[in-house]
Amino acid sequence: MGHHYEPKELVADALYSEVEAGNLHYDSQSGHLKRVSGKCTFCVNDQWQFPEGCAYGKA
């Protein structure tokens, strides 16, 4: 069990970190998390990028 992971806990921790960093916020109207406006670094960043680029035009 040396490599036992809790995927839900890992995702929850990652989302919490993004909220704390100011990259996500809670949208009380929709009841969901929402990205902040501005540049996104998920699809295109210093380490990798999707071949088709950012689907949202935020790279």
mmCIF file of the N, C-alpha and C atoms, coordinates in Angstrom:
data_MODEL
# 
_entry.id   MODEL 
# 
loop_
_atom_site.group_PDB 
_atom_site.id 
_atom_site.type_symbol 
_atom_site.label_atom_id 
_atom_site.label_alt_id 
_atom_site.label_comp_id 
_atom_site.label_asym_id 
_atom_site.label_entity_id 
_atom_site.label_seq_id 
_atom_site.pdbx_PDB_ins_code 
_atom_site.Cartn_x 
_atom_site.Cartn_y 
_atom_site.Cartn_z 
_atom_site.occupancy 
_atom_site.B_iso_or_equiv 
_atom_site.pdbx_formal_charge 
_atom_site.auth_seq_id 
_atom_site.auth_comp_id 
_atom_site.auth_asym_id 
_atom_site.auth_atom_id 
_atom_site.pdbx_PDB_model_num 
ATOM 1   N N  . MET A 1 1  ? 0.823   -1.197 0.000   1.00 0.00 ? 1  MET A N  1 
ATOM 2   C CA . MET A 1 1  ? 0.000   0.000  0.000   1.00 0.00 ? 1  MET A CA 1 
ATOM 3   C C  . MET A 1 1  ? 0.870   1.266  0.000   1.00 0.00 ? 1  MET A C  1 
ATOM 4   N N  . GLY A 1 2  ? 2.134   1.121  -0.364  1.00 0.00 ? 2  GLY A N  1 
ATOM 5   C CA . GLY A 1 2  ? 3.024   2.273  -0.399  1.00 0.00 ? 2  GLY A CA 1 
ATOM 6   C C  . GLY A 1 2  ? 2.629   3.313  -1.431  1.00 0.00 ? 2  GLY A C  1 
ATOM 7   N N  . HIS A 1 3  ? 1.844   2.899  -2.439  1.00 0.00 ? 3  HIS A N  1 
ATOM 8   C CA . HIS A 1 3  ? 1.428   3.826  -3.490  1.00 0.00 ? 3  HIS A CA 1 
ATOM 9   C C  . HIS A 1 3  ? -0.084  3.966  -3.526  1.00 0.00 ? 3  HIS A C  1 
ATOM 10  N N  . HIS A 1 4  ? -0.696  4.002  -2.384  1.00 0.00 ? 4  HIS A N  1 
ATOM 11  C CA . HIS A 1 4  ? -2.150  4.138  -2.301  1.00 0.00 ? 4  HIS A CA 1 
ATOM 12  C C  . HIS A 1 4  ? -2.510  5.625  -2.290  1.00 0.00 ? 4  HIS A C  1 
ATOM 13  N N  . TYR A 1 5  ? -3.347  6.031  -3.234  1.00 0.00 ? 5  TYR A N  1 
ATOM 14  C CA . TYR A 1 5  ? -3.758  7.424  -3.335  1.00 0.00 ? 5  TYR A CA 1 
ATOM 15  C C  . TYR A 1 5  ? -5.268  7.534  -3.191  1.00 0.00 ? 5  TYR A C  1 
ATOM 16  N N  . GLU A 1 6  ? -5.718  8.638  -2.669  1.00 0.00 ? 6  GLU A N  1 
ATOM 17  C CA . GLU A 1 6  ? -7.142  8.953  -2.593  1.00 0.00 ? 6  GLU A CA 1 
ATOM 18  C C  . GLU A 1 6  ? -7.432  10.009 -3.654  1.00 0.00 ? 6  GLU A C  1 
ATOM 19  N N  . PRO A 1 7  ? -7.914  9.617  -4.846  1.00 0.00 ? 7  PRO A N  1 
ATOM 20  C CA . PRO A 1 7  ? -8.083  10.579 -5.936  1.00 0.00 ? 7  PRO A CA 1 
ATOM 21  C C  . PRO A 1 7  ? -9.016  11.737 -5.595  1.00 0.00 ? 7  PRO A C  1 
ATOM 22  N N  . LYS A 1 8  ? -10.092 11.465 -4.881  1.00 0.00 ? 8  LYS A N  1 
ATOM 23  C CA . LYS A 1 8  ? -11.010 12.561 -4.530  1.00 0.00 ? 8  LYS A CA 1 
ATOM 24  C C  . LYS A 1 8  ? -10.324 13.570 -3.623  1.00 0.00 ? 8  LYS A C  1 
ATOM 25  N N  . GLU A 1 9  ? -9.511  13.083 -2.702  1.00 0.00 ? 9  GLU A N  1 
ATOM 26  C CA . GLU A 1 9  ? -8.781  13.981 -1.802  1.00 0.00 ? 9  GLU A CA 1 
ATOM 27  C C  . GLU A 1 9  ? -7.753  14.807 -2.580  1.00 0.00 ? 9  GLU A C  1 
ATOM 28  N N  . LEU A 1 10 ? -7.068  14.181 -3.546  1.00 0.00 ? 10 LEU A N  1 
ATOM 29  C CA . LEU A 1 10 ? -6.087  14.899 -4.351  1.00 0.00 ? 10 LEU A CA 1 
ATOM 30  C C  . LEU A 1 10 ? -6.757  16.009 -5.166  1.00 0.00 ? 10 LEU A C  1 
ATOM 31  N N  . VAL A 1 11 ? -7.907  15.714 -5.774  1.00 0.00 ? 11 VAL A N  1 
ATOM 32  C CA . VAL A 1 11 ? -8.626  16.717 -6.560  1.00 0.00 ? 11 VAL A CA 1 
ATOM 33  C C  . VAL A 1 11 ? -9.138  17.835 -5.658  1.00 0.00 ? 11 VAL A C  1 
ATOM 34  N N  . ALA A 1 12 ? -9.702  17.474 -4.502  1.00 0.00 ? 12 ALA A N  1 
ATOM 35  C CA . ALA A 1 12 ? -10.199 18.483 -3.563  1.00 0.00 ? 12 ALA A CA 1 
ATOM 36  C C  . ALA A 1 12 ? -9.058  19.386 -3.092  1.00 0.00 ? 12 ALA A C  1 
ATOM 37  N N  . ASP A 1 13 ? -7.895  18.817 -2.808  1.00 0.00 ? 13 ASP A N  1 
ATOM 38  C CA . ASP A 1 13 ? -6.746  19.613 -2.388  1.00 0.00 ? 13 ASP A CA 1 
ATOM 39  C C  . ASP A 1 13 ? -6.281  20.554 -3.498  1.00 0.00 ? 13 ASP A C  1 
ATOM 40  N N  . ALA A 1 14 ? -6.279  20.051 -4.740  1.00 0.00 ? 14 ALA A N  1 
ATOM 41  C CA . ALA A 1 14 ? -5.873  20.886 -5.870  1.00 0.00 ? 14 ALA A CA 1 
ATOM 42  C C  . ALA A 1 14 ? -6.844  22.049 -6.068  1.00 0.00 ? 14 ALA A C  1 
ATOM 43  N N  . LEU A 1 15 ? -8.143  21.777 -5.978  1.00 0.00 ? 15 LEU A N  1 
ATOM 44  C CA . LEU A 1 15 ? -9.139  22.843 -6.124  1.00 0.00 ? 15 LEU A CA 1 
ATOM 45  C C  . LEU A 1 15 ? -9.014  23.868 -4.999  1.00 0.00 ? 15 LEU A C  1 
ATOM 46  N N  . TYR A 1 16 ? -8.806  23.393 -3.784  1.00 0.00 ? 16 TYR A N  1 
ATOM 47  C CA . TYR A 1 16 ? -8.627  24.295 -2.648  1.00 0.00 ? 16 TYR A CA 1 
ATOM 48  C C  . TYR A 1 16 ? -7.414  25.200 -2.870  1.00 0.00 ? 16 TYR A C  1 
ATOM 49  N N  . SER A 1 17 ? -6.327  24.621 -3.356  1.00 0.00 ? 17 SER A N  1 
ATOM 50  C CA . SER A 1 17 ? -5.117  25.399 -3.631  1.00 0.00 ? 17 SER A CA 1 
ATOM 51  C C  . SER A 1 17 ? -5.373  26.473 -4.683  1.00 0.00 ? 17 SER A C  1 
ATOM 52  N N  . GLU A 1 18 ? -6.141  26.133 -5.707  1.00 0.00 ? 18 GLU A N  1 
ATOM 53  C CA . GLU A 1 18 ? -6.449  27.108 -6.761  1.00 0.00 ? 18 GLU A CA 1 
ATOM 54  C C  . GLU A 1 18 ? -7.327  28.241 -6.235  1.00 0.00 ? 18 GLU A C  1 
ATOM 55  N N  . VAL A 1 19 ? -8.265  27.918 -5.355  1.00 0.00 ? 19 VAL A N  1 
ATOM 56  C CA . VAL A 1 19 ? -9.103  28.962 -4.747  1.00 0.00 ? 19 VAL A CA 1 
ATOM 57  C C  . VAL A 1 19 ? -8.228  29.862 -3.876  1.00 0.00 ? 19 VAL A C  1 
ATOM 58  N N  . GLU A 1 20 ? -7.374  29.258 -3.063  1.00 0.00 ? 20 GLU A N  1 
ATOM 59  C CA . GLU A 1 20 ? -6.493  30.031 -2.189  1.00 0.00 ? 20 GLU A CA 1 
ATOM 60  C C  . GLU A 1 20 ? -5.540  30.921 -2.991  1.00 0.00 ? 20 GLU A C  1 
ATOM 61  N N  . ALA A 1 21 ? -5.105  30.449 -4.159  1.00 0.00 ? 21 ALA A N  1 
ATOM 62  C CA . ALA A 1 21 ? -4.189  31.212 -5.010  1.00 0.00 ? 21 ALA A CA 1 
ATOM 63  C C  . ALA A 1 21 ? -4.914  32.295 -5.804  1.00 0.00 ? 21 ALA A C  1 
ATOM 64  N N  . GLY A 1 22 ? -6.250  32.285 -5.754  1.00 0.00 ? 22 GLY A N  1 
ATOM 65  C CA . GLY A 1 22 ? -7.026  33.294 -6.474  1.00 0.00 ? 22 GLY A CA 1 
ATOM 66  C C  . GLY A 1 22 ? -7.315  32.949 -7.921  1.00 0.00 ? 22 GLY A C  1 
ATOM 67  N N  . ASN A 1 23 ? -7.077  31.705 -8.322  1.00 0.00 ? 23 ASN A N  1 
ATOM 68  C CA . ASN A 1 23 ? -7.319  31.294 -9.708  1.00 0.00 ? 23 ASN A CA 1 
ATOM 69  C C  . ASN A 1 23 ? -8.746  30.818 -9.945  1.00 0.00 ? 23 ASN A C  1 
ATOM 70  N N  . LEU A 1 24 ? -9.444  30.449 -8.884  1.00 0.00 ? 24 LEU A N  1 
ATOM 71  C CA . LEU A 1 24 ? -10.839 30.018 -8.949  1.00 0.00 ? 24 LEU A CA 1 
ATOM 72  C C  . LEU A 1 24 ? -11.607 30.752 -7.862  1.00 0.00 ? 24 LEU A C  1 
ATOM 73  N N  . HIS A 1 25 ? -12.899 30.944 -8.104  1.00 0.00 ? 25 HIS A N  1 
ATOM 74  C CA . HIS A 1 25 ? -13.734 31.472 -7.030  1.00 0.00 ? 25 HIS A CA 1 
ATOM 75  C C  . HIS A 1 25 ? -15.110 30.823 -7.113  1.00 0.00 ? 25 HIS A C  1 
ATOM 76  N N  . TYR A 1 26 ? -15.830 30.894 -6.011  1.00 0.00 ? 26 TYR A N  1 
ATOM 77  C CA . TYR A 1 26 ? -17.161 30.303 -5.941  1.00 0.00 ? 26 TYR A CA 1 
ATOM 78  C C  . TYR A 1 26 ? -18.163 31.267 -6.525  1.00 0.00 ? 26 TYR A C  1 
ATOM 79  N N  . ASP A 1 27 ? -18.963 30.800 -7.489  1.00 0.00 ? 27 ASP A N  1 
ATOM 80  C CA . ASP A 1 27 ? -20.020 31.595 -8.108  1.00 0.00 ? 27 ASP A CA 1 
ATOM 81  C C  . ASP A 1 27 ? -21.331 31.236 -7.419  1.00 0.00 ? 27 ASP A C  1 
ATOM 82  N N  . SER A 1 28 ? -21.812 32.130 -6.570  1.00 0.00 ? 28 SER A N  1 
ATOM 83  C CA . SER A 1 28 ? -23.015 31.832 -5.780  1.00 0.00 ? 28 SER A CA 1 
ATOM 84  C C  . SER A 1 28 ? -24.268 31.717 -6.650  1.00 0.00 ? 28 SER A C  1 
ATOM 85  N N  . GLN A 1 29 ? -24.269 32.327 -7.839  1.00 0.00 ? 29 GLN A N  1 
ATOM 86  C CA . GLN A 1 29 ? -25.439 32.216 -8.720  1.00 0.00 ? 29 GLN A CA 1 
ATOM 87  C C  . GLN A 1 29 ? -25.551 30.820 -9.319  1.00 0.00 ? 29 GLN A C  1 
ATOM 88  N N  . SER A 1 30 ? -24.428 30.257 -9.746  1.00 0.00 ? 30 SER A N  1 
ATOM 89  C CA . SER A 1 30 ? -24.465 28.933 -10.372 1.00 0.00 ? 30 SER A CA 1 
ATOM 90  C C  . SER A 1 30 ? -24.226 27.815 -9.356  1.00 0.00 ? 30 SER A C  1 
ATOM 91  N N  . GLY A 1 31 ? -23.589 28.152 -8.226  1.00 0.00 ? 31 GLY A N  1 
ATOM 92  C CA . GLY A 1 31 ? -23.255 27.133 -7.244  1.00 0.00 ? 31 GLY A CA 1 
ATOM 93  C C  . GLY A 1 31 ? -22.031 26.316 -7.621  1.00 0.00 ? 31 GLY A C  1 
ATOM 94  N N  . HIS A 1 32 ? -21.234 26.829 -8.552  1.00 0.00 ? 32 HIS A N  1 
ATOM 95  C CA . HIS A 1 32 ? -20.047 26.128 -9.025  1.00 0.00 ? 32 HIS A CA 1 
ATOM 96  C C  . HIS A 1 32 ? -18.814 27.003 -8.872  1.00 0.00 ? 32 HIS A C  1 
ATOM 97  N N  . LEU A 1 33 ? -17.642 26.372 -8.998  1.00 0.00 ? 33 LEU A N  1 
ATOM 98  C CA . LEU A 1 33 ? -16.404 27.126 -9.065  1.00 0.00 ? 33 LEU A CA 1 
ATOM 99  C C  . LEU A 1 33 ? -16.285 27.740 -10.448 1.00 0.00 ? 33 LEU A C  1 
ATOM 100 N N  . LYS A 1 34 ? -15.640 28.888 -10.518 1.00 0.00 ? 34 LYS A N  1 
ATOM 101 C CA . LYS A 1 34 ? -15.497 29.603 -11.785 1.00 0.00 ? 34 LYS A CA 1 
ATOM 102 C C  . LYS A 1 34 ? -14.071 30.136 -11.888 1.00 0.00 ? 34 LYS A C  1 
ATOM 103 N N  . ARG A 1 35 ? -13.508 30.080 -13.088 1.00 0.00 ? 35 ARG A N  1 
ATOM 104 C CA . ARG A 1 35 ? -12.181 30.659 -13.307 1.00 0.00 ? 35 ARG A CA 1 
ATOM 105 C C  . ARG A 1 35 ? -12.286 32.172 -13.264 1.00 0.00 ? 35 ARG A C  1 
ATOM 106 N N  . VAL A 1 36 ? -11.209 32.802 -12.851 1.00 0.00 ? 36 VAL A N  1 
ATOM 107 C CA . VAL A 1 36 ? -11.157 34.252 -12.881 1.00 0.00 ? 36 VAL A CA 1 
ATOM 108 C C  . VAL A 1 36 ? -10.887 34.697 -14.318 1.00 0.00 ? 36 VAL A C  1 
ATOM 109 N N  . SER A 1 37 ? -11.212 35.914 -14.629 1.00 0.00 ? 37 SER A N  1 
ATOM 110 C CA . SER A 1 37 ? -10.950 36.404 -15.979 1.00 0.00 ? 37 SER A CA 1 
ATOM 111 C C  . SER A 1 37 ? -9.448  36.621 -16.148 1.00 0.00 ? 37 SER A C  1 
ATOM 112 N N  . GLY A 1 38 ? -9.016  36.615 -17.363 1.00 0.00 ? 38 GLY A N  1 
ATOM 113 C CA . GLY A 1 38 ? -7.593  36.817 -17.644 1.00 0.00 ? 38 GLY A CA 1 
ATOM 114 C C  . GLY A 1 38 ? -6.949  35.577 -18.214 1.00 0.00 ? 38 GLY A C  1 
ATOM 115 N N  . LYS A 1 39 ? -5.641  35.642 -18.322 1.00 0.00 ? 39 LYS A N  1 
ATOM 116 C CA . LYS A 1 39 ? -4.860  34.581 -18.935 1.00 0.00 ? 39 LYS A CA 1 
ATOM 117 C C  . LYS A 1 39 ? -4.932  33.283 -18.136 1.00 0.00 ? 39 LYS A C  1 
ATOM 118 N N  . CYS A 1 40 ? -5.098  32.183 -18.849 1.00 0.00 ? 40 CYS A N  1 
ATOM 119 C CA . CYS A 1 40 ? -5.106  30.842 -18.259 1.00 0.00 ? 40 CYS A CA 1 
ATOM 120 C C  . CYS A 1 40 ? -3.778  30.170 -18.613 1.00 0.00 ? 40 CYS A C  1 
ATOM 121 N N  . THR A 1 41 ? -3.247  29.346 -17.712 1.00 0.00 ? 41 THR A N  1 
ATOM 122 C CA . THR A 1 41 ? -1.982  28.663 -17.991 1.00 0.00 ? 41 THR A CA 1 
ATOM 123 C C  . THR A 1 41 ? -2.132  27.149 -18.000 1.00 0.00 ? 41 THR A C  1 
ATOM 124 N N  . PHE A 1 42 ? -3.349  26.663 -18.215 1.00 0.00 ? 42 PHE A N  1 
ATOM 125 C CA . PHE A 1 42 ? -3.542  25.212 -18.230 1.00 0.00 ? 42 PHE A CA 1 
ATOM 126 C C  . PHE A 1 42 ? -3.176  24.611 -19.584 1.00 0.00 ? 42 PHE A C  1 
ATOM 127 N N  . CYS A 1 43 ? -3.754  25.112 -20.652 1.00 0.00 ? 43 CYS A N  1 
ATOM 128 C CA . CYS A 1 43 ? -3.554  24.521 -21.982 1.00 0.00 ? 43 CYS A CA 1 
ATOM 129 C C  . CYS A 1 43 ? -2.174  24.813 -22.562 1.00 0.00 ? 43 CYS A C  1 
ATOM 130 N N  . VAL A 1 44 ? -1.643  25.995 -22.263 1.00 0.00 ? 44 VAL A N  1 
ATOM 131 C CA . VAL A 1 44 ? -0.338  26.403 -22.772 1.00 0.00 ? 44 VAL A CA 1 
ATOM 132 C C  . VAL A 1 44 ? 0.450   26.985 -21.599 1.00 0.00 ? 44 VAL A C  1 
ATOM 133 N N  . ASN A 1 45 ? 1.583   26.357 -21.280 1.00 0.00 ? 45 ASN A N  1 
ATOM 134 C CA . ASN A 1 45 ? 2.418   26.849 -20.185 1.00 0.00 ? 45 ASN A CA 1 
ATOM 135 C C  . ASN A 1 45 ? 3.881   26.530 -20.479 1.00 0.00 ? 45 ASN A C  1 
ATOM 136 N N  . ASP A 1 46 ? 4.772   26.824 -19.529 1.00 0.00 ? 46 ASP A N  1 
ATOM 137 C CA . ASP A 1 46 ? 6.206   26.631 -19.750 1.00 0.00 ? 46 ASP A CA 1 
ATOM 138 C C  . ASP A 1 46 ? 6.620   25.168 -19.868 1.00 0.00 ? 46 ASP A C  1 
ATOM 139 N N  . GLN A 1 47 ? 5.814   24.246 -19.360 1.00 0.00 ? 47 GLN A N  1 
ATOM 140 C CA . GLN A 1 47 ? 6.190   22.837 -19.362 1.00 0.00 ? 47 GLN A CA 1 
ATOM 141 C C  . GLN A 1 47 ? 5.575   22.037 -20.503 1.00 0.00 ? 47 GLN A C  1 
ATOM 142 N N  . TRP A 1 48 ? 4.406   22.442 -20.996 1.00 0.00 ? 48 TRP A N  1 
ATOM 143 C CA . TRP A 1 48 ? 3.740   21.699 -22.067 1.00 0.00 ? 48 TRP A CA 1 
ATOM 144 C C  . TRP A 1 48 ? 2.610   22.527 -22.648 1.00 0.00 ? 48 TRP A C  1 
ATOM 145 N N  . GLN A 1 49 ? 2.042   22.049 -23.747 1.00 0.00 ? 49 GLN A N  1 
ATOM 146 C CA . GLN A 1 49 ? 0.865   22.695 -24.327 1.00 0.00 ? 49 GLN A CA 1 
ATOM 147 C C  . GLN A 1 49 ? 0.098   21.707 -25.194 1.00 0.00 ? 49 GLN A C  1 
ATOM 148 N N  . PHE A 1 50 ? -1.214  21.920 -25.289 1.00 0.00 ? 50 PHE A N  1 
ATOM 149 C CA . PHE A 1 50 ? -2.016  21.124 -26.198 1.00 0.00 ? 50 PHE A CA 1 
ATOM 150 C C  . PHE A 1 50 ? -1.644  21.512 -27.627 1.00 0.00 ? 50 PHE A C  1 
ATOM 151 N N  . PRO A 1 51 ? -1.534  20.553 -28.542 1.00 0.00 ? 51 PRO A N  1 
ATOM 152 C CA . PRO A 1 51 ? -1.168  20.878 -29.914 1.00 0.00 ? 51 PRO A CA 1 
ATOM 153 C C  . PRO A 1 51 ? -2.100  21.913 -30.558 1.00 0.00 ? 51 PRO A C  1 
ATOM 154 N N  . GLU A 1 52 ? -3.380  21.858 -30.203 1.00 0.00 ? 52 GLU A N  1 
ATOM 155 C CA . GLU A 1 52 ? -4.335  22.802 -30.793 1.00 0.00 ? 52 GLU A CA 1 
ATOM 156 C C  . GLU A 1 52 ? -4.418  24.120 -30.025 1.00 0.00 ? 52 GLU A C  1 
ATOM 157 N N  . GLY A 1 53 ? -3.634  24.263 -28.973 1.00 0.00 ? 53 GLY A N  1 
ATOM 158 C CA . GLY A 1 53 ? -3.640  25.497 -28.183 1.00 0.00 ? 53 GLY A CA 1 
ATOM 159 C C  . GLY A 1 53 ? -4.812  25.518 -27.218 1.00 0.00 ? 53 GLY A C  1 
ATOM 160 N N  . CYS A 1 54 ? -5.176  26.712 -26.779 1.00 0.00 ? 54 CYS A N  1 
ATOM 161 C CA . CYS A 1 54 ? -6.246  26.887 -25.811 1.00 0.00 ? 54 CYS A CA 1 
ATOM 162 C C  . CYS A 1 54 ? -7.600  26.971 -26.522 1.00 0.00 ? 54 CYS A C  1 
ATOM 163 N N  . ALA A 1 55 ? -8.516  26.106 -26.154 1.00 0.00 ? 55 ALA A N  1 
ATOM 164 C CA . ALA A 1 55 ? -9.847  26.100 -26.762 1.00 0.00 ? 55 ALA A CA 1 
ATOM 165 C C  . ALA A 1 55 ? -10.656 27.324 -26.385 1.00 0.00 ? 55 ALA A C  1 
ATOM 166 N N  . TYR A 1 56 ? -10.243 28.037 -25.349 1.00 0.00 ? 56 TYR A N  1 
ATOM 167 C CA . TYR A 1 56 ? -10.977 29.199 -24.868 1.00 0.00 ? 56 TYR A CA 1 
ATOM 168 C C  . TYR A 1 56 ? -10.346 30.519 -25.270 1.00 0.00 ? 56 TYR A C  1 
ATOM 169 N N  . GLY A 1 57 ? -9.238  30.452 -25.995 1.00 0.00 ? 57 GLY A N  1 
ATOM 170 C CA . GLY A 1 57 ? -8.559  31.669 -26.440 1.00 0.00 ? 57 GLY A CA 1 
ATOM 171 C C  . GLY A 1 57 ? -7.959  32.472 -25.298 1.00 0.00 ? 57 GLY A C  1 
ATOM 172 N N  . LYS A 1 58 ? -7.545  31.807 -24.218 1.00 0.00 ? 58 LYS A N  1 
ATOM 173 C CA . LYS A 1 58 ? -7.013  32.520 -23.053 1.00 0.00 ? 58 LYS A CA 1 
ATOM 174 C C  . LYS A 1 58 ? -5.515  32.290 -22.848 1.00 0.00 ? 58 LYS A C  1 
ATOM 175 N N  . ALA A 1 59 ? -4.833  31.708 -23.822 1.00 0.00 ? 59 ALA A N  1 
ATOM 176 C CA . ALA A 1 59 ? -3.413  31.430 -23.658 1.00 0.00 ? 59 ALA A CA 1 
ATOM 177 C C  . ALA A 1 59 ? -2.592  32.669 -23.941 1.00 0.00 ? 59 ALA A C  1 
# 
